[in-house]
Amino acid sequence: MQNFFTTEALATRLGIKPQTLRHALCTKGHYFGLRPVKAPNRFLLWPADSIERLTASANAGEQQ
C-alpha cells in the first residue's frame, strides 16, 4: 500500500499554502509534475514520495 500526504500536510512540508497546490492543480493539472489521487471522501492525496521527486527534479535542473 502506498502512503499519501493530504494537501495540507504536503503544503506544510513544502513551506507553501495549501491553496497553492490546489490552484496549480486546477489551472495546470499538476504541481511541478505531481498529480494527486482523489479519495472517495473528495480529499486530494499526494504521493508520499512527492518531496523526494520535487527535490530530485530541482537538483537535476541545477546540474544542467
C-alpha positions, 0 to 999 in steps of 0.5 A: 500500500502506498502512503499519501500526504493530504494537501495540507500536510504536503503544503506544510512540508513544502513551506507553501499554502495549501491553496497553492497546490490546489490552484496549480492543480486546477489551472495546470493539472499538476504541481511541478509534475505531481498529480494527486489521487482523489479519495472517495471522501473528495480529499486530494492525496499526494504521493508520499514520495512527492518531496523526494521527486520535487527535490530530485527534479530541482537538483537535476535542473541545477546540474544542467 
